[in-house]
Amino acid sequence: MEKYSTWRDAGTGIQPFLTPVAPQVSSPLIPIYRPFGYISGALRTLLLLIPLSLYGVGHLISLLMTPIPVIRRGISYIFTAISTRLALAIAGIWWISVEVITKKRGRGHQEVESWNPGAGDVIVSNWASWIEILWLAFRFNPVFVIPVAGPLPEEDVQPLKSSTGRRTGTGSAAISSPSTSATRVRSKILGFRQTSILGIVAHTGRCPLWSKTGEKVKSLEEIRSSIDRPLVVFPECTTSNGRGLLRFADIFDPKISLPVKPFKVFIMCIRYDPPTTFTPALTHSVPNERIPNPLGHFFTLVSSLSLAYSVSIRLLAPSDSPSSGSFMVSDYITGPTADPLGDVCGTLIAYLGKFKRMSVQGWEEKVSFFKFYRNQKI
């Protein structure tokens, strides 16, 4: 829509915030099924009480087992895995395709590398929905964090003026490298707040939290070095609609040298199929502020004509990771950068998902997008 062209990335032509919609196709099945879909959606939404109860019981038992860390971790992992996998099944996500990708090319059989993040390791991913959060919780029971931002510069409060129409980037460079058509003053990510699975799921689609006066927030390194599980970070700091990779915020310590040695870095990406007449978008970039997030999106999924959804997750082989001893920094960075590790992760995620990277559209632009979008809805 032209009224949202301000938030179309100049280098890629992508509008990364609006929820994707399928082409309108008339079908006699839709009005017939709709009442049954609403009833089915309501019943399946009520079924969410089962995994929520299981998660709550597991959390309570884990607290009681705090004096025995090994048992506490085991109980937490079991209950988290069961509850999150059950929630995904209720949503219609019965199977998720997971593939380990390596950049190494050569003849002959290559052994599939294991992907086993440990305590204090960092998992870096793009962010498009609450679905990847539940999958990560199911597989690794990690620690999640929400970014905390400083004040937004005054010039970033107003939407960025841009020409209307569609511009497209072509060629492999458009896939792996962001354009440099604009440079803006950015708000700094001051730190992070550790949160639960329910906390990060409820935050899906929203922008970073604003720092409170006098508030002390922890850095990623402070959180990472104090936990006994892997740490998940989303450098985009908010969700996109899955059509491209938002500009990464500078979240990692610039003093971290490459290849990374204090901890292991695991990189992944998630891709969702575009919506169709009978299948709504799985991405969740615009939350409904009138009901608890993301219940509105969940109900949309479980009340649709589709009984199952397709999700694809790609994991970068550990031998290609920035923490691998054979990692070549010069293949990814040719000059000074404010966040070397973040830049490398962005390039590798774009490679995994065949995404185009955006250099202008980031979480700050989503703040102004929300202001305009919600004013239009009033």
Phi, psi and chi 1 to 4 in degrees:
 res  aa     phi    psi   chi1   chi2   chi3   chi4
   1 MET       -  135.4  -72.8 -176.4  -87.5      -
   2 GLU   -64.1  -30.7  -70.6  -58.5  -36.2      -
   3 LYS   -67.6  -15.5   63.9 -179.2  178.2  179.8
   4 TYR  -105.5   14.1  -64.8  111.4      -      -
   5 SER   -66.5  -19.2   61.5      -      -      -
   6 THR   -57.3  -32.6  -68.3      -      -      -
   7 TRP   -99.8   23.0  -64.9  -83.3      -      -
   8 ARG   -91.2  126.5 -173.6 -179.8  -62.1  -79.6
   9 ASP   -66.4  128.2 -170.5   69.4      -      -
  10 ALA   -65.5  -35.8      -      -      -      -
  11 GLY   -79.8  -29.3      -      -      -      -
  12 THR  -113.7  -17.4   62.5      -      -      -
  13 GLY    78.5   10.6      -      -      -      -
  14 ILE   -93.6  136.5  -65.8  173.1      -      -
  15 GLN   -99.7  105.8 -150.4  -62.0   -8.3      -
  16 PRO   -91.0   -0.5   32.8  -33.7      -      -
  17 PHE  -109.9  -36.5  -57.0  133.3      -      -
  18 LEU   -65.9  142.7  -75.1  173.3      -      -
  19 THR   -66.3  127.8  -58.2      -      -      -
  20 PRO   -63.0  142.1  -19.4   31.3      -      -
  21 VAL  -125.7  149.0  -66.6      -      -      -
  22 ALA   -82.8  155.3      -      -      -      -
  23 PRO   -58.7  140.4  -21.7   31.8      -      -
  24 GLN   -72.9  118.0  -65.2  -63.2  -39.2      -
  25 VAL  -128.9  125.7  177.9      -      -      -
  26 SER   -75.1  134.8   60.4      -      -      -
  27 SER  -144.6  133.6  172.0      -      -      -
  28 PRO   -67.4  -16.5   24.2  -33.8      -      -
  29 LEU   -72.8  -30.6  -68.5  176.6      -      -
  30 ILE   -63.3  -54.1  -64.7  178.1      -      -
  31 PRO   -64.6  -28.6   20.9  -31.8      -      -
  32 ILE   -70.7  -41.1  -64.1  173.6      -      -
  33 TYR   -80.9  -25.5  174.0   81.1      -      -
  34 ARG   -52.5  -47.7 -175.0  171.0  -73.3  122.5
  35 PRO   -60.8  -40.0  -21.6   32.7      -      -
  36 PHE   -67.6  -34.0  -62.5   98.9      -      -
  37 GLY   -64.3  -40.2      -      -      -      -
  38 TYR   -65.7  -40.6  -71.1  153.6      -      -
  39 ILE   -65.5  -46.4  -64.5  172.5      -      -
  40 SER   -61.6  -41.2  171.9      -      -      -
  41 GLY   -63.0  -40.6      -      -      -      -
  42 ALA   -64.9  -42.3      -      -      -      -
  43 LEU   -66.6  -42.1  -67.3  175.0      -      -
  44 ARG   -69.5  -32.2  -69.4  168.4   69.5 -179.9
  45 THR   -66.2  -39.3  -58.6      -      -      -
  46 LEU   -63.8  -31.3  -74.1  174.9      -      -
  47 LEU   -63.8  -17.9  -75.1  177.0      -      -
  48 LEU   -60.9  -20.5  -85.7 -179.9      -      -
  49 LEU   -62.0  -27.0  -66.9  173.9      -      -
  50 ILE   -67.6  -56.9  -62.1  175.2      -      -
  51 PRO   -63.6  -33.1   19.5  -32.1      -      -
  52 LEU   -63.8  -40.5  -77.0  172.9      -      -
  53 SER   -65.9  -42.8  -60.9      -      -      -
  54 LEU   -61.0  -43.1  -74.5  173.3      -      -
  55 TYR   -63.9  -41.2  178.2   76.3      -      -
  56 GLY   -64.3  -41.4      -      -      -      -
  57 VAL   -63.5  -44.5  169.7      -      -      -
  58 GLY   -61.4  -40.1      -      -      -      -
  59 HIS   -64.8  -40.2 -176.5   67.9      -      -
  60 LEU   -65.7  -44.3  178.8   59.8      -      -
  61 ILE   -64.7  -38.3  -62.7  175.8      -      -
  62 SER   -61.4  -39.7  -62.7      -      -      -
  63 LEU   -63.9  -39.3  -70.6  177.1      -      -
  64 LEU   -66.8  -27.7  -64.3  175.3      -      -
  65 MET   -93.9   13.9  -67.5  -67.0  106.3      -
  66 THR   -53.5  -39.1  -60.5      -      -      -
  67 PRO   -64.5  -16.3  -22.4   34.2      -      -
  68 ILE  -119.7   87.3  -47.1  175.4      -      -
  69 PRO   -55.9  -39.6  -24.3   33.8      -      -
  70 VAL   -62.6  -46.6  175.0      -      -      -
  71 ILE   -67.0  -40.3  -62.5  178.8      -      -
  72 ARG   -59.6  -45.5  175.5 -178.4   58.9   80.2
  73 ARG   -64.7  -40.8  -73.9 -166.1  -62.5  -91.9
  74 GLY   -63.6  -45.4      -      -      -      -
  75 ILE   -64.7  -42.7  -68.6  174.5      -      -
  76 SER   -61.0  -43.1  174.4      -      -      -
  77 TYR   -64.5  -46.0  177.1   81.4      -      -
  78 ILE   -63.0  -49.7  -68.3  171.5      -      -
  79 PHE   -68.4  -36.4  -83.9   88.0      -      -
  80 THR   -65.9  -43.8  -62.5      -      -      -
  81 ALA   -62.6  -45.7      -      -      -      -
  82 ILE   -65.2  -46.9  -65.4  173.3      -      -
  83 SER   -68.2  -41.6   58.6      -      -      -
  84 THR   -71.8  -38.1   51.8      -      -      -
  85 ARG   -67.8  -36.6 -168.6   62.9 -169.5   92.1
  86 LEU   -65.7  -40.5 -178.2   57.4      -      -
  87 ALA   -62.3  -40.8      -      -      -      -
  88 LEU   -64.1  -40.5  -72.9  170.9      -      -
  89 ALA   -65.1  -40.9      -      -      -      -
  90 ILE   -61.6  -35.2  -66.3  172.5      -      -
  91 ALA   -73.8   -8.2      -      -      -      -
  92 GLY    96.6   10.2      -      -      -      -
  93 ILE  -100.0   87.2  -57.1  165.8      -      -
  94 TRP   -82.4  -32.2  -58.6   99.8      -      -
  95 TRP  -142.8  135.1  179.1 -104.1      -      -
  96 ILE  -119.2  121.7  -63.9  177.5      -      -
  97 SER   -74.6  121.5  172.9      -      -      -
  98 VAL  -119.8  127.7 -179.4      -      -      -
  99 GLU  -134.1  133.2 -175.7 -179.4    5.7      -
 100 VAL   -92.0  121.8  178.3      -      -      -
 101 ILE  -106.9  134.6  -55.2  -64.7      -      -
 102 THR  -118.8  145.1  178.9      -      -      -
 103 LYS   -85.6  -12.3  -63.9 -170.1   67.5  177.1
 104 LYS   -73.4  133.3  -63.0  177.4 -179.2  177.5
 105 ARG  -119.2  139.2  -57.9 -174.0 -178.1  -83.9
 106 GLY   177.3  167.5      -      -      -      -
 107 ARG   -83.3  159.6  -63.0  179.9 -179.9  178.5
 108 GLY    91.5  168.6      -      -      -      -
 109 HIS   -75.7  134.5  173.8   73.3      -      -
 110 GLN  -112.0  128.7  -68.9 -174.7   -8.6      -
 111 GLU   -69.7  135.8 -176.9  179.1   -6.2      -
 112 VAL   -71.8  126.1  177.1      -      -      -
 113 GLU   -81.9  145.4  -60.0 -178.8   38.3      -
 114 SER   -77.6  151.8   60.5      -      -      -
 115 TRP  -124.5   90.6 -137.8   76.9      -      -
 116 ASN  -130.2   79.4  -61.9  -50.2      -      -
 117 PRO   -62.7  139.3  -18.6   30.9      -      -
 118 GLY  -112.4 -171.5      -      -      -      -
 119 ALA   -59.9  128.3      -      -      -      -
 120 GLY    83.6   -6.5      -      -      -      -
 121 ASP   -76.6  160.5  -68.5  -22.7      -      -
 122 VAL  -118.4  127.4  176.4      -      -      -
 123 ILE  -103.3  124.4  -59.0  172.7      -      -
 124 VAL  -114.2  130.3 -174.4      -      -      -
 125 SER  -146.3  159.1  174.0      -      -      -
 126 ASN   -74.4  170.3   65.0  -43.7      -      -
 127 TRP  -139.7  119.5 -164.5    8.5      -      -
 128 ALA  -134.7  -13.1      -      -      -      -
 129 SER  -163.1  177.9 -177.8      -      -      -
 130 TRP   -83.6  -10.6   46.7  -91.5      -      -
 131 ILE   -66.1  -43.7  -65.4  171.6      -      -
 132 GLU   -65.6  -27.7   54.0  -97.4   40.4      -
 133 ILE   -65.8  -45.4  -66.9  172.7      -      -
 134 LEU   -65.7  -37.3  -65.3 -174.2      -      -
 135 TRP   -66.3  -44.2 -179.6   84.2      -      -
 136 LEU   -61.3  -41.2  -76.5  162.5      -      -
 137 ALA   -64.5  -39.8      -      -      -      -
 138 PHE   -63.2  -42.4  163.7   67.6      -      -
 139 ARG   -83.3  -39.4  -77.5  -70.7  -60.9  -91.4
 140 PHE  -126.4  -11.6  -52.9  112.5      -      -
 141 ASN    46.5   56.1 -170.0   26.3      -      -
 142 PRO   -85.9 -178.2   35.2  -34.1      -      -
 143 VAL   -97.8  134.1  170.5      -      -      -
 144 PHE  -108.8  151.0  -65.4   96.5      -      -
 145 VAL  -134.0  151.2  -69.2      -      -      -
 146 ILE  -113.2  128.2  -62.9  176.0      -      -
 147 PRO   -69.3  147.6   24.8  -32.5      -      -
 148 VAL  -118.9  124.8  178.2      -      -      -
 149 ALA  -108.1  155.4      -      -      -      -
 150 GLY   -82.3 -179.3      -      -      -      -
 151 PRO   -57.7  142.8  -21.3   32.6      -      -
 152 LEU   -80.4  128.1 -162.1   62.7      -      -
 153 PRO   -55.1  145.3  -25.8   34.5      -      -
 154 GLU   -57.4  -36.2 -172.5   65.0   28.3      -
 155 GLU   -72.5  -13.5   55.6  -94.6   39.5      -
 156 ASP   -93.3   -6.0  -84.8   -7.9      -      -
 157 VAL   -70.3  -37.8  173.2      -      -      -
 158 GLN   -85.5  147.6  -60.2  -62.1  -35.1      -
 159 PRO   -59.5  145.9  -21.0   31.0      -      -
 160 LEU   -75.6  126.1  177.1   66.7      -      -
 161 LYS   -76.1  135.7  -65.0 -176.3 -179.0  -65.6
 162 SER  -148.3  161.6   64.7      -      -      -
 163 SER   -72.2  149.2   59.3      -      -      -
 164 THR   -80.8  171.8   58.9      -      -      -
 165 GLY    97.8  177.4      -      -      -      -
 166 ARG  -112.3  130.0 -179.7  176.1  177.9   82.4
 167 ARG  -116.9  142.4  -59.6  178.3 -176.4  176.2
 168 THR  -126.5  143.6   56.7      -      -      -
 169 GLY   -97.1  141.9      -      -      -      -
 170 THR  -127.6  163.1   57.8      -      -      -
 171 GLY    87.5  166.1      -      -      -      -
 172 SER   -65.5  -28.0   59.4      -      -      -
 173 ALA   -64.4  -32.4      -      -      -      -
 174 ALA   -69.7  -21.3      -      -      -      -
 175 ILE   -83.1  -40.9  -63.7  177.0      -      -
 176 SER  -101.8  -15.4   60.5      -      -      -
 177 SER  -130.5  139.2  -60.0      -      -      -
 178 PRO   -76.5  154.5   29.2  -33.9      -      -
 179 SER   -77.9  164.0   65.5      -      -      -
 180 THR  -125.6   46.2   55.6      -      -      -
 181 SER   -80.7  -14.2   57.8      -      -      -
 182 ALA  -152.4  147.3      -      -      -      -
 183 THR  -129.4  130.6  -59.0      -      -      -
 184 ARG  -132.1  158.7  -55.1 -179.8   65.6 -168.1
 185 VAL   -73.6  132.5  178.2      -      -      -
 186 ARG  -113.6  155.2  -63.1  -65.6  176.8 -177.5
 187 SER   -84.2  142.7  177.2      -      -      -
 188 LYS   -88.9  137.2 -176.0  178.6 -179.5 -178.9
 189 ILE   -80.1  112.5  -62.2  -63.2      -      -
 190 LEU   -80.1  -27.5  -57.4  178.0      -      -
 191 GLY   172.3 -160.2      -      -      -      -
 192 PHE  -142.4  153.6  -64.7   83.0      -      -
 193 ARG  -112.6  129.5  -68.2 -178.6 -166.6  168.6
 194 GLN   -73.0  138.4 -171.3  171.6  -31.7      -
 195 THR  -140.5  168.4 -172.8      -      -      -
 196 SER   -86.6  175.9   64.3      -      -      -
 197 ILE   -60.5  -45.3  -62.1  170.8      -      -
 198 LEU   -62.9  -35.4  -64.8  178.8      -      -
 199 GLY   -66.2  -44.4      -      -      -      -
 200 ILE   -73.4  -33.4 -169.4   67.9      -      -
 201 VAL   -63.9  -44.1  165.7      -      -      -
 202 ALA   -66.3  -23.4      -      -      -      -
 203 HIS   -86.8   -8.2 -168.0   73.2      -      -
 204 THR   -56.7  131.0  -56.9      -      -      -
 205 GLY    92.8  -18.7      -      -      -      -
 206 ARG   -89.8  167.4  -63.9 -167.7  167.4  100.9
 207 CYS   -90.7  171.5  -64.1      -      -      -
 208 PRO   -55.9  154.2  -26.7   34.8      -      -
 209 LEU   -71.2  150.8  -58.7  173.0      -      -
 210 TRP   -89.5  140.3  -60.7  112.9      -      -
 211 SER   -68.9  136.0  175.6      -      -      -
 212 LYS   -88.6  153.8  -60.7  176.6 -178.3  178.2
 213 THR   -59.5  125.3  -56.4      -      -      -
 214 GLY    79.0    1.7      -      -      -      -
 215 GLU   -74.0  136.7  178.8 -174.3   15.2      -
 216 LYS  -105.4  120.9  -67.6 -176.7  178.6  180.0
 217 VAL  -112.6  155.3  -68.0      -      -      -
 218 LYS   -91.7  149.4  -66.3 -176.9  178.7 -179.6
 219 SER   -80.2  165.8   66.7      -      -      -
 220 LEU   -58.9  -39.6  -84.4 -178.3      -      -
 221 GLU   -66.1  -38.8  179.5   56.7   27.0      -
 222 GLU   -62.7  -41.0  -71.3  175.2  -37.9      -
 223 ILE   -71.1  -46.4  -63.9  174.7      -      -
 224 ARG   -59.4  -42.0 -174.0 -156.9   65.8   80.4
 225 SER   -76.0   -6.9   59.7      -      -      -
 226 SER  -112.4    1.2   63.4      -      -      -
 227 ILE  -106.7  160.1   58.0  177.7      -      -
 228 ASP  -111.0   21.2   56.4    1.2      -      -
 229 ARG  -139.2  169.1  -67.7  176.7  -73.3  160.6
 230 PRO   -65.8  158.6  -18.5   30.3      -      -
 231 LEU  -114.5  129.8  173.7   65.8      -      -
 232 VAL  -103.1  131.3  171.7      -      -      -
 233 VAL  -129.9  143.1  -67.1      -      -      -
 234 PHE  -117.2   97.0  -58.7  110.5      -      -
 235 PRO   -62.6  -18.4  -22.7   34.5      -      -
 236 GLU   -69.3  -23.3  -67.2  168.9  -71.0      -
 237 CYS    69.1    2.3  -65.5      -      -      -
 238 THR  -163.5  171.8 -173.2      -      -      -
 239 THR   -90.2  148.1   53.9      -      -      -
 240 SER  -105.6 -178.5   70.9      -      -      -
 241 ASN   -90.7   12.7   58.3   16.1      -      -
 242 GLY    83.2    1.2      -      -      -      -
 243 ARG   -83.9  -16.2  -64.2 -172.9   59.8 -147.9
 244 GLY  -165.2 -177.7      -      -      -      -
 245 LEU  -106.0  117.2 -157.6   59.8      -      -
 246 LEU   -63.3  157.8  -64.0  179.1      -      -
 247 ARG   -61.1  130.6  179.5 -170.9   50.9   79.0
 248 PHE   -75.0  139.3  -82.1   18.9      -      -
 249 ALA   -79.0  157.0      -      -      -      -
 250 ASP   -82.0   96.6  -63.1  -26.8      -      -
 251 ILE  -111.0  -19.8   62.8  171.4      -      -
 252 PHE   -92.9  153.4  -66.6  104.6      -      -
 253 ASP   -64.4  122.4 -172.2  -18.7      -      -
 254 PRO   -64.2  -13.8   22.6  -32.8      -      -
 255 LYS   -80.0   -9.5  -63.5  179.3 -178.8  178.1
 256 ILE   -66.7  122.7  -64.3  177.6      -      -
 257 SER   -90.0  152.2   59.7      -      -      -
 258 LEU  -110.5  136.5  -62.9  172.0      -      -
 259 PRO   -69.3  150.4   25.0  -33.5      -      -
 260 VAL   -71.8  131.9  179.4      -      -      -
 261 LYS  -112.9  -34.9  -64.9 -178.4  179.3  178.6
 262 PRO   -64.6  -24.2  -19.9   31.9      -      -
 263 PHE  -153.3  169.0   54.3   91.0      -      -
 264 LYS   -96.3  144.2  -67.0 -178.8 -179.8  179.1
 265 VAL  -112.5  125.2  179.4      -      -      -
 266 PHE  -114.9  126.9  -68.0   82.9      -      -
 267 ILE  -114.8  134.4  -63.3  176.6      -      -
 268 MET  -142.5  166.9   60.7  166.9  -86.4      -
 269 CYS  -145.0  156.1   83.3      -      -      -
 270 ILE  -124.6  139.0 -173.0  161.3      -      -
 271 ARG  -126.1  141.8  -71.4 -172.5   62.7   94.8
 272 TYR  -120.0  142.7  -63.1  101.5      -      -
 273 ASP   -66.9  147.4  -70.7  -16.5      -      -
 274 PRO   -65.5  155.5   22.8  -32.6      -      -
 275 PRO   -68.4  154.4   25.3  -33.9      -      -
 276 THR  -125.9 -176.7   65.1      -      -      -
 277 THR   -58.0  -36.1  -56.7      -      -      -
 278 PHE  -106.6   -2.2  -54.8  111.4      -      -
 279 THR  -128.5  115.1  -55.3      -      -      -
 280 PRO   -73.9  169.6   28.1  -34.5      -      -
 281 ALA   -69.0  134.1      -      -      -      -
 282 LEU   -83.2  -19.2  -67.1  177.9      -      -
 283 THR   -72.6  152.3   56.7      -      -      -
 284 HIS  -136.1   87.9 -176.6   52.4      -      -
 285 SER  -103.5  -19.3   56.0      -      -      -
 286 VAL  -126.9  101.2 -178.4      -      -      -
 287 PRO   -74.0  151.9   25.4  -32.0      -      -
 288 ASN   -85.0  119.0 -171.5  -30.5      -      -
 289 GLU   -81.7   -7.6  -63.3  -62.0  -29.3      -
 290 ARG   -87.3  -20.2  -64.9 -176.9  177.6   89.2
 291 ILE  -132.0  161.6   58.4  176.6      -      -
 292 PRO   -55.9  131.2  -25.9   34.6      -      -
 293 ASN   -80.2  136.2 -171.9   45.1      -      -
 294 PRO  -107.4   43.4   36.3  -31.1      -      -
 295 LEU   -58.8  -35.9  -83.2 -177.4      -      -
 296 GLY   -61.7  -44.8      -      -      -      -
 297 HIS   -67.9  -40.3 -176.2 -122.7      -      -
 298 PHE   -59.5  -44.9 -178.5   88.4      -      -
 299 PHE   -63.6  -37.0 -177.0   81.0      -      -
 300 THR   -59.7  -40.3  -60.0      -      -      -
 301 LEU   -68.6  -46.8  -60.8 -173.4      -      -
 302 VAL   -80.1  -10.0  -63.0      -      -      -
 303 SER  -104.6    6.7   60.6      -      -      -
 304 SER   -85.2  175.2   73.2      -      -      -
 305 LEU   -73.3  -18.7  -78.8  170.1      -      -
 306 SER   -79.4  135.8 -179.3      -      -      -
 307 LEU   -98.4  -14.0  -62.0  177.6      -      -
 308 ALA  -150.5  150.3      -      -      -      -
 309 TYR  -122.9  154.6  -62.6   98.7      -      -
 310 SER  -104.9  125.8  175.4      -      -      -
 311 VAL  -131.9  137.1  178.6      -      -      -
 312 SER  -125.0  127.1  173.1      -      -      -
 313 ILE  -119.5  131.9  -69.8  179.1      -      -
 314 ARG  -118.9  128.6  -63.6  177.2  178.6  177.5
 315 LEU  -110.1  133.3  -48.9  175.3      -      -
 316 LEU   -77.6  132.1 -176.8   69.6      -      -
 317 ALA   -57.4  135.0      -      -      -      -
 318 PRO   -54.6  -28.1  -28.2   36.3      -      -
 319 SER   -69.6  -16.5   60.1      -      -      -
 320 ASP  -101.7    1.5  -66.6  -38.7      -      -
 321 SER   -72.9  155.8  164.8      -      -      -
 322 PRO   -62.9  -11.0  -22.3   33.0      -      -
 323 SER   -99.7    3.3   56.8      -      -      -
 324 SER   -75.6  141.6  169.6      -      -      -
 325 GLY   -63.9  -21.7      -      -      -      -
 326 SER   -95.7    7.8   58.9      -      -      -
 327 PHE   -68.3  130.8 -176.6   79.7      -      -
 328 MET  -104.3  107.5  -62.7  -64.4  -65.7      -
 329 VAL   -62.3  -36.7 -177.8      -      -      -
 330 SER   -64.4  -17.5   57.7      -      -      -
 331 ASP   -74.2  -14.3  -69.5  -15.8      -      -
 332 TYR  -124.9  -30.9  -57.4   91.5      -      -
 333 ILE  -124.3  125.6  -62.1  177.7      -      -
 334 THR  -114.3   -6.6   56.6      -      -      -
 335 GLY  -150.3 -178.7      -      -      -      -
 336 PRO   -65.2  145.3   23.3  -32.8      -      -
 337 THR  -148.2  150.6  175.2      -      -      -
 338 ALA   -73.0  -26.6      -      -      -      -
 339 ASP  -142.0   81.7 -173.8   -1.8      -      -
 340 PRO   -57.3  -45.6  -22.4   32.9      -      -
 341 LEU   -64.7  -41.6  178.3   56.4      -      -
 342 GLY   -63.1  -40.9      -      -      -      -
 343 ASP   -63.7  -41.7  -73.6  -12.4      -      -
 344 VAL   -65.5  -43.8  167.5      -      -      -
 345 CYS   -61.2  -40.2  -70.3      -      -      -
 346 GLY   -62.1  -43.3      -      -      -      -
 347 THR   -63.6  -41.7  -59.7      -      -      -
 348 LEU   -71.5  -37.4  -70.3  171.6      -      -
 349 ILE   -65.8  -40.5  -68.7  174.6      -      -
 350 ALA   -61.8  -37.5      -      -      -      -
 351 TYR   -65.8  -44.9  166.3   80.4      -      -
 352 LEU   -62.0  -46.2  -75.5  175.6      -      -
 353 GLY   -94.5   -0.7      -      -      -      -
 354 LYS    53.9   43.2  -64.8 -179.3  172.6   60.0
 355 PHE   -89.8  154.3  -68.9  124.4      -      -
 356 LYS   -91.6  136.7  -66.9  179.5 -179.9  179.1
 357 ARG   -94.6  140.7  -66.3 -176.6   66.3 -170.5
 358 MET  -105.6  135.6  -73.0  167.6  -93.0      -
 359 SER   -99.6  -17.8   61.9      -      -      -
 360 VAL  -102.0  -48.7  175.6      -      -      -
 361 GLN   -78.6  114.0  -58.6  -60.9  -34.1      -
 362 GLY  -138.5 -163.8      -      -      -      -
 363 TRP   -66.7  -29.7   71.5  -97.6      -      -
 364 GLU   -63.9  -39.0  -65.2   97.6  -25.8      -
 365 GLU   -67.0  -31.3  -78.0   68.3   35.2      -
 366 LYS   -68.7  -29.9 -165.4  171.7 -176.3 -179.2
 367 VAL   -59.8  -48.9  171.5      -      -      -
 368 SER   -70.2  -33.3   60.9      -      -      -
 369 PHE   -61.0  -44.5  165.9   79.4      -      -
 370 PHE   -60.9  -40.7  -86.1  153.8      -      -
 371 LYS   -61.1  -45.1  -69.3  179.6  179.9  178.2
 372 PHE   -70.5  -44.3 -178.3   81.2      -      -
 373 TYR   -62.7  -44.2  177.3   85.3      -      -
 374 ARG   -74.7  -28.1  -74.4  165.1 -177.8  157.4
 375 ASN   -67.0  -32.6  -74.6  -23.7      -      -
 376 GLN   -70.2  -26.1  -63.2  -66.0  -56.1      -
 377 LYS   -84.9  -14.5  -65.8  -65.3 -178.3  179.4
 378 ILE   -69.5      -  -64.0  176.2      -      -
